């Protein structure tokens, strides 16, 4: 058991974890979510978009059918991560209770992205006016504040300023999580990014090498739970439209190969 789990888990009864798209919660924090659920922590995962513009495994659904399929995928993945522990709750940002009271539901759409370097994403050439990054940031922040007021978590977990690998929706998720936690006066932990926000330069390194090098530059609590590898693997296999698990590794639609992670580096936000 790691230092973070030894020191912090007895004090954490409720946690809110904010991610940008379906599958991010398993890719970036699956083992942590599973460990918390099995330790009796009430976890609520907030997903900011439905991944409408994400890359798609050939032969799977597109458009509105893709959105519906990805909703089903995240539900299945969270059920796997929950196991016999406390069921992990889930809500999309803009849907009650993650919506300002009195406002109708809001569907924050995937903003899209483009690869600017191997393993490093940047903004798409165009973003829909209903996309997460085009929506007023204050509105999205207020929706998350409403959820925090409802759940009253002991800790809020989200990305750091690098947005994991630079995806604009990840960066916006960081911004609203930071602002909402400050407004609510709640403790926040950041998932250390794969790339630094100031340079976001991975060169031509292998994706996992770039991620390890970037993460090593920030101190924090390194949580590694290798015993949960089968659970995380099974959860990833729920994402049929987004990735393929082959020979114990993740193969993304673009051909990028990624290790299945059972670790996460967390730092306390200032």
N, C-alpha and C positions, 0 to 999 in steps of 0.2 A: 504494500500500500504506500502511496507516495505521500510526500509532505503535505501537499494541498489537501488530500483526502483525510489524512490523519488530523490535520489542524482545523480544517474548515467544515468537513461534512457533518460532524456532530452538531454544529451550530446552524446548518442549513436545513430548513424544513420545507421551504418553497423556493423555487428558482424559475425565472423566466429567461429563456434562451432565444435570441433573435437571429434569424437567418434570412437570406435574400430569396432563395428559390427552393422548391422541393429537390431534395438530395443533398443540399448543403449541410443540413443538420447531421446526416450520417457520415458524409465525407469528412467534415471538419471536427465533429464532436460526438460521433456515434458511441464510442466507448464510454465517454464521460456521462452521456445521457443514460446509457444502460446501467452504469454503476450507480448513478444516483437513484434511478427507479428501483433497483434491487436493494438499495439501502433505506428505502422508505421516504425519499425526497419527492415531493409533489412538483413535478416539472411541467411547465407550460412552454411549448415551442411556438413562437410567432414566426410565420413565413410571410415575407412582404409581398411576393408576387407568386403567380402560378407557373412561372417558367415558360410562358407562351412562345418566347423567341429563342429558347435554348436549342442547341444542336440536337438532332433527332436520329436515333438508330434507324437505318433504312428499313422500310416496311412497316413502321409503326404509325400511329395516328398523327394527324396534323390539325391545325386550326382549333376550333372549339372542341373537337374530339380529343385533341392533345391535352388541352387544359383539364378536361374531365378525367382523362387517364392519369395525369400527373397528380391530381387530387387523390385518386385511388391509390397511387403508388406511395405517397407520403403516409397515408393512413396505414397501409400495410407495413411499411418500414418502421413506423413508430410502434406498432403492435409488437413487432419482432424485438425491437430494442427494449420495450417494457418487460417482455417475458412474463414471469410470475410476480414481478414487482408491482409498484404503484403504477397504474396506467399513465402514460405520458399524454397530457392534454395537448390539443393543437387548435390554433386559430390563425386565419389569414388576416393580416393587417387590413383594416377597413371594414371588417365584419365584426358585429358584436361578439364579445365585449371589447374588442380592439377597435372601437369606433366611438367617436364623441357622441354622447347621449343626445338624441333628438335629430341626428343626421342619418340620412339613408345610407345603405351600404355603399362602399366605395371599392372598386376593383382596381388596385394598383397593378398595372401591367408591366411585364418584363420589358426593360429598356433596350435589350439587345447589347451586343458588344462586338468588338473585332480584336483579333490577335495582333498586337503591336510588336511582340517579340515572342520567342518560344516560351510558353508558360506564363506570359504576361498579357493581360487584357486591357483594352481601353474602350472609350465610348464608341458606339456604332455611328455610322455616318448620319443616320437619321433615327430619331426616337419619336414614337407615337405621342400625341398630346396627352393621352391617358396613361402614359408610362410612369413608373415610379419616380424616375429622375426629373420628369417634366412637371409632376404634381407639386403644389406648394409644400415646401419642407415643413413649414409650421403645421400644416394640416396633418401630415403623416406623423409628426411628433406628437400632436395632441391625441391622435388615435392610440398611440402607444402609451401615453400617459394615462388614458382612460383604462387600458388593460392593466397597467401597474396598480392603479387605484383599486381595481377589482380584485386582483390576485394578492397584492401586498407581499411580494416576494422578499426573501432575505438577501437575495443577490440577483443582479441582472447580468447576463453574459451576452457578449456580442463581439463583432470584429474590432480590430484596431484601424487606424487611419489608412493602412495599406489595402484594406478590403480583401484580405486573403491573397488574391492574385490580380487585383486591380480592376475587377469587374465594376462598372459604374453603379449597379444596384447594390453591390456589397459596400461600396464606399458610402452611398446614401444611407444604407442600413446602419453603418457605423455612426453617421452624423445624427440620425434621429434617436438611436439608442443612447448615445452620449447626452444629447439634449434632454431626452425624456427622463433619464436617470437623475440628472441634475435637478430638473424641475421637481421630481418626486422625492428627492433627497435620499436616494437608495445607493447602496454599494454596487459597483460595476466592475466586472472582470472582462478583460479583452483577450480574445484569441489572437495570438501573435501571427502576423501575416507571413505568407510565403515570400512576398517581395516587399521591399521597403517603399514607403509612399513617396520618398523624395527622388528616388531614381528609377524604381520599377524596372531594373535592368537585369534580366536573367541570361543575356547573351545566348549562346547556343548550348548551354549546359543541359543535361538531362533534367527533366522537370523536378524529380525528387531531390537531386543535388542542389538545385537552385533554392528549393524550399528549405532544406536543412541549413544551408549557408545563411539564408536570411534570418531564419528563426534563431540561429546561434548568436546573433548580434544583440538580442534582447534577453535580459534576465527575467526570471519569473518561476512559477511552479510548473515543472514538467511532469505531467500526468501520463503514465504509461500503464496500460491494463491489457497485457498480451493474452491473458486468459479469456478475454472477451472477443478475441478474433473471430471465432465461429459465429457469434451473434452479429457482429458488425458485417461480416461477409454475407450472412443471410439477409440482413436488412438492405444491403446494397443490391442484392439480387432482385429485390422488389422493383427496382427502377429499370424496367425493360426498355423504356423509350429513350433512356439517357446514357446508358453505359452497359458494358459487358464485363462480367467477372470471368476471367479465363486463367487457368493455371495459377490461381492464388493472387492475381493482380487485377487491377482495374484497367480496362482499355476504353478510353473515351472515343466519342464519335470521330474526332479529328485524328485519331491514331495515337494520341498521347498515352503513355503507359505510366501508371501511378501505383505505388504500393498501397495496400489496404492498411490504413492507419488505425492503430489502437492508442495513439498518444495525442496529446494536445498541450501546448505551452500557454499558460494563462498568466497575465500580469494584472495587478490591481490598477485600475484607472485612477488618474489624479483628478 
